[in-house]
């Protein structure tokens, strides 16, 4: 698959998702749902995920260097 076809497919999927009624409703409710507590929990979840990804990456790099 050429890079142009992949880009066109990605753009088409993005447009379809953005125009979906459920996505539009989520955008309308975002200011109500994004309380400080929710933002804190989301930040903590992202940081925990990034830390986990870093741990896995370090293990992969260390095992590759040992070879």
N, C-alpha and C positions, 0 to 999 in steps of 0.2 A: 504494500500500500504506500503510495507516495505521500510525502509530507503535506502536500496541498490537500489531498483527500482527507487526511487526518485532521487538518486544521478546519476544513469545511464541516466535517462531521462534528467536531467539538463545538464549533460555533452554532450549528443547528441544534445540538442537544442543549446547549446553554440557553438558546432562545426559547426552546420548548419548555424548559424548566421555569424560566422567568415568567413566561406567560401563563403558567398553570394557576388556576384559581386558589389552590391551597397555598402556593408560594406567595401569591398576592395577599392572601389573608394573613399569613405570617408576617409579612412586611408591615401590614397595617397594625398588627398587634405588638410589634417589636418594642415600641416605647413603653407599653404597659408591662410587658413581660421582663424587660431588662432592668430589674431592680438592683440596687447595690449588692444584695446577697447573691443574686444569680450571677452577676458579673464576677464576684469574688470566687464563687464555685467554678465558673468557667475558666477563670485565670488559673486557679489551682489545678484543674484537670489538664489544661494545656501544659503547664509547667511540669506536672508529673509525667505526662506523655513524652515531653521533650527530654526529660531526664532519663526515662526508660529507653528512648531511642539512642541517647548518647551512650548509655551503658552497653547496649547491644553493639553499637558501632565500635566502641572501644574493644569489646571482646573479639570482634571480627578482625580488627586491625592487629591486635596482639597475636591472635592465632596465625594470621598471615605472615607476620614478621618472624615468628618462630620457625617457619619452614625454610 
